[in-house]
Amino acid sequence: MLTYKDAGVDIEEGYKSVKLMKEYASKTFTKGVLNGIGSFAGMFEIGNSYKNPVLVSGTDGVGTKLQIAFRMKKYDTVGIDCTAMCVNDILCHGAKPIFFLDYIACGKLEANVAADLVKGVSDGCRQSGCALIGGETAEMPGFYKPGEYDIAGFSVGIVEKDKIIDGSTIKDGDALIGLESSGVHSNGYSLVRKLIPDIDIDFEGRKIGEVLLTPTKIYVKTVQKVMEKFNIKGMAHVTGGGFYENVPRMFKGNFTAVIDKKSYKVPDIFKYISSLGVPENQMYNTFNMGIGFVLCVDEKDAGGVISAAEESGIKAYRIGRVEAGGEGVCLK
């Protein structure tokens, strides 16, 4: 007699993981959640507080940063990364994240590891004010190596149609405000892992692997507070492609983002990576270089936006300006 467990899928371990996950998911439930984890689908009620609501969606994963988590055997932070990569993206259009779903795939399910992953997702959801209303855990023996897994997330947000931020009002002379990152975030790890094969080396009193696992900063609540006081014309989440690829994504017209590299202190982790032989232009085309999110605002609002961001706990800098003509990013 051959059972499903003999084929590599442990149903009992799956039941255990779901029980643990429900505990973390329930901590994120907001007013609109209509059912708990365990149904065939999650339900979220928008209500009548919006006149002309637009749903804004985003999906992403954590990438090869997971390899560092495997080696460090630390699983409770990459879920924050997964959430952050999705909610920060939809935030760029002025949307408020309302719910989130995750997908975890592995070769052999370990309930406590899966629960740690979902704990991270739950922490990220609470940081961004959205509800974890569902997900999927797929046990795929023979497909993933033992001890390895993948995680992806899916977020939906909402914004009034007339308040969508799309860069259409950006003009020559507008100011660019950068919000500090927490480190490398979740991009460029294929290069990082090649440059730093030994993740146990000391870096400023910690194992460098621990530093590299610092989760991606979530900007939702800070930016929402800024939006309550100021008109934000455009926003960019600085992810894969660094400054060069992401900052111009906020523009609708023919503009150049002029960035002053000396306007803020580049974190030491990036200086260390650069010292291993990465040219400066590649650093700014791969990593966030200490600025994880960029706001475009009217020149007269720059100081107030910086103050409002810092009042909510995130350091902000005036990193540059918008110039008409040209295309892309100019670093000075």
Number of C-alpha atoms within 10 A of each C-alpha: 3 6 9 9 11 9 11 15 18 16 13 11 16 18 12 15 21 19 15 18 23 19 15 19 23 16 15 23 23 17 11 15 20 12 14 16 18 13 10 8 11 18 15 16 10 13 8 8 8 12 10 11 18 16 15 20 19 18 19 19 23 23 18 17 22 21 16 20 19 13 13 15 11 16 21 22 21 31 28 26 29 28 35 29 29 23 34 29 26 24 28 26 23 26 27 25 27 27 28 28 20 24 16 18 20 22 20 22 26 16 19 15 17 24 22 21 23 32 25 22 30 28 21 29 30 19 18 24 19 26 27 33 27 23 22 13 16 17 21 17 16 12 12 15 12 12 14 16 22 17 24 22 24 22 27 21 22 22 22 16 15 10 14 18 20 18 20 12 16 23 20 16 14 22 25 24 24 27 25 23 24 19 24 28 28 27 22 21 23 12 13 16 17 9 14 15 11 12 17 14 13 13 15 10 8 11 15 17 21 16 18 21 23 17 23 26 25 26 24 23 17 18 25 15 15 21 15 10 12 15 15 24 23 26 30 24 26 28 25 18 18 23 30 22 17 21 26 21 16 23 24 13 15 14 20 20 27 18 20 14 13 10 13 15 12 17 16 14 18 18 14 12 16 15 11 11 9 15 12 12 12 13 19 17 19 22 25 30 25 22 28 26 27 25 26 30 25 20 14 10 16 19 14 13 27 20 16 21 23 16 13 13 11 19 16 23 22 20 21 22 21 22 20 15 11 11 14 18 19 15 14 10
